[in-house]
Every structure is written in C-alpha cells, then in structure tokens.
Amino acid sequence: MENVEVQGGVTTYKEMAEVIAKLGIVPLASLIPEHPSLNGLTKAENWHTGSELDPWGWRAQFPGEGLAGYGKFIKKKAILVSRDWFPAFVKAVGSSKELEERYNNGLASREALTLLQVIRANEGIDTRQLRSLGDMKAKEKKTAFDNAVTELQGTLDIVISGVQARQNDLGEVNGWSSTSFETVGHWMGIHGLTPYEGSREEAIAWLRSRMDATWSPAAIAWISKALSW
C-alpha cells in the first residue's frame, strides 16, 4: 500500500480500491491539503484511454460494484467514499431532514425537489432521461438542472451510481456516455449497506478516529472546517 500512495503510483483498479479502503475518502482531483486524489495518484497517460487502466472509467466502476459511494459531496467536488465509511459519512454530512421539509422551509430548491422525486421513481436514471422527466430539457434550463443535481449530492440525497452508454434504437452504442443517479438509500440497500445508527456527533467521532490513523493533521483540519465539524 505505502508504495502506491505517491504521485503516479497507482496503476490498476485493484490498487486504487485498496487506497480508497484505507483512506476512506479520496477526491477525484486535488482538493484536501496533504491528501491523495485519484488524479494525483494515477498516471496521466492512462486517463481517457478507454482501457482497463483508465481512472476515468474507474470512477463509475467503484459505485457500480459497491466499493465506494461517488458524488459531489464536498464543496461541489467529486469524491469517492469507501463503503465502510459511507454510512457514517452520510450521517455526518447529509441533511437530517427529508427534502420535502427542507423545501417547505426554504432550504432547498424547487428543481432539486422535482428531480429527487423523479429519481426516487426511476432509480438508476441517466442524465438525459432525468432532464426529460424533470421537464428541464430546454437549453436555458441546463444550469438550473446542473445546480439542482449538485445540490442533491451535497446533501447526500443522491449518489452518482454509474455511467450508461448512450444507445440508438438498435441497441448500439451511439454518442457520449451519460451519468446515472440513485437515491443514497437505494444505492446503500442494493450493495448491502445499512444506515449508521448513531447520532451525527457519533458519526463524526467515528470518522475522525479513522482519519487519525491514516490522514495528516492538515487534511483532518481542512475537512473539519469544510464540513463544519
């Protein structure tokens, strides 16, 4: 493990899975001071190659196989959270109130409410379908759509569950792949994870105790401030 936690030290999906399992939280790009990222740990020449060594493909493989929750969870940036840490992370970072209550109290956008209702009814829905069913296909609604999807990830209402290849009427791959979404509860359920039973304070303490073993003091201080712990 130690020999791969350096710049460009990770080559394979299995190696990266081990890093995520050890560190618990790994951002896709540099974000947390003195803390590894997927981008920093891997070789630049392997990105966007479409091979099994392509980290861009791994980002969807981890949630698809239930090894890590994936989404824009911290400061609107994409993060991978190991399956072992994820229940406590949801409790420590996610909202304690249902989105409907937050919306009624002016704490959530109408677009987020609409999209979450669509995702609940269509778990694993891809971006194109979500925009269509959420009545946000129009070009001028794209920014509102993107903001709402990011909002839902930041409150741990949804995760990015994978990437679906676009297909034509004949079932042939046609065009760019599309991100797919699930509610956090659904993703946890299908991958055998149960909700954290303690309080938010207990979840934070649980996470911090594990960070103390593998994270630098600067990284712990940064995430504590970023998440208001």
N, C-alpha and C positions, 0 to 999 in steps of 0.2 A: 504493500500500500504506500509506504512512505516514498518509494522511488518514483511513483507516478504523480504525486501531488506537487509537481513543478511545471513551469511553463512548457507546454507541448508534450508533457509526459504521458498523457493518456491517448492510447491508440484505438482500443476496442470498446465496444458497448459494455462488455463484461467488466472491464476495468473501471469505466465510468459509473457503472451500477454500484461497484464496491465503494467508490469515493462518496457517492450520494448516501449510501447506507451508513457510512462512517460519520460524515459531516452533518447529515440531516437536512441541511438547506444549502442549495447551490444555485446561484443565479445563472442565467444564460450568458450574460455579458458582465463585465466588471462593474460591481455595484457596492459591495461591502468591503471596507478597508481591510487589508491583510487577510483576505479570504478568497479562496479559489472560485473561479467561474468556469462554466462549460467552455466558453470561448478561449479563456486563458490556458486551460489545461490541455487543450487539444491542438492538433497540428493544422495550421491554416490551409495547407494544401489539400486536406481531406474534406473541407467544407464544400457543400453544394456539388458534390461529385455524383451523388446518387448511389454510391457504393455502400457496403455494409460498414465501412469505416467513416461514413459521413455523419458528423454530430448533428447536423440539421435534421436528419431523419430520426436520430435517437430521441429528440425532444418529444416526438409523438409516440415513440415506441415505449418509453418509460410509463406514461399513464395508461397506454393501451394494454400493457402487461401487468398493471397494478403495482409497479415498483416505486412509483413516485407520483404525487399529485403535481399538476402543472397548471400554471396560470400567472396572470399579472397580479401577484399577491402583495407586493411591497413596492410602494412608490410608483405604481403603474408599470413596473418592470417584470419581465417574465422570470419565474422562479420554479425550481424543482424542489419538492419537499418529500423526503423519504417516506415510505408507507408507515414505518414505525413512528415517525414524528408527526405524521399528518393529523391524526385525531386531536392531539394536544394543540397543534398549530391552529386548527380550525377553532377550537375553544378559546385560544389565547388571542387570536387575531380577528376572527369573524364576528359578525354582529350577533348579539344575544336575542335580538327581536326579529320576528318574521318581516319580510319585506313589505307586506301589506300595511303593517303597523307603522313601519318607518315612513312609508309613503304618506299615510294619513297624518303623520306628524311633521311632514315637510322635510324628511330626512332622506328621501330617495326620489329619483326622477320618474316621471310617468313612463318614459321609454324603457327604463330598467324594469319596471313592474310589468309592462306589456311583454317584454322579451322573456322574463323569467316564467311567466305563465305559459308562453309558447314552449319553452324548453322543458318545463315540467310535463307537458302533454306530449312531447316529442324528444325523449331522451336520446342523446347522440346526434341531434340535428346539426347539419352543417351550416356554414355562414350564409350561403345562398338561400337555402330554404328558410332560415331564420329571418333574414331580411324580408323575404316574400311574405311569410305568415305573420310577421310583425308589422306589415304594411310600411316597410322602410326601404323599399327597393329603389325609390327615386334617388337620383344622384345628389340632390340637395339634402337628403336625409342621412347620407353616409357618415358624416361627422357625428351626428346625434347617435347613430347606431353604434359606432365605434366607442364613443364615450360611455354609452349605457352598458355595453359588454364589458368594458374595463371596470366600470363601477361594480358590476355584479361579481367580478373576480376579486376585487379588492375587499369586498365584504364577505368573501367565501360563500357566496350563494351558488356559484357555478365554478367548474373547472374546464380547462381545455382537455377534452378526453381523447383527442387524436386528430388525425388528418385524413380526409377522404379524397380519393382521386375522383376528379370530375369525369363522368361518363356520358356518352351520347346515347341515342335511343337503342343502339345495337349492343350496349353494354361495353363499348370500347372506351379506353381511357382517352379523354379529349379535353385538353386545356389544363390550367393550373389546378393544383390540389387545393382543398378548402378545409379550414379549421372546423372541428366539430366540438359541441359543448354538451355537458351533462350537469345536472344539479350535483352539489357536493354529496348529498345523502345517497343519491343513486350510484355515483361512482364508488363511494366507500362500500356500499352494500354489495355490489357485484364483485368487488375484489376482497371481500371478507373482512372489512374493517368495521369496527363498532365505534360509536361516538365516545369521546372522552367523558367519563362520568363525574369528574371532579369539577371544582369551580374554575373560573378564569384565572384566579390568582394561583391556584394549584397547578394549572396547566402551564402558566408562565414559569413557575418554580421548577416544574418537571423539565421544561425545555432548557432553562438556564443551567440546571445541573448537568445536562448532557453537553451543552456548549462549553462548560468549564473544562471538560476533558479533552476537547479537540480544537476549540476556537481560540484565537488570540484575544487578549483583553480589548484591543482596539475594535475588533469585529463585534464582540459582545456589547461594548459600549454603543457602537453605531446602531445596531439593530434594536437595542433597548430604547434608544431615543427615537428611532424611526417609527417604532410601533407603540410608543408611549407606554412602555413597561416600567 
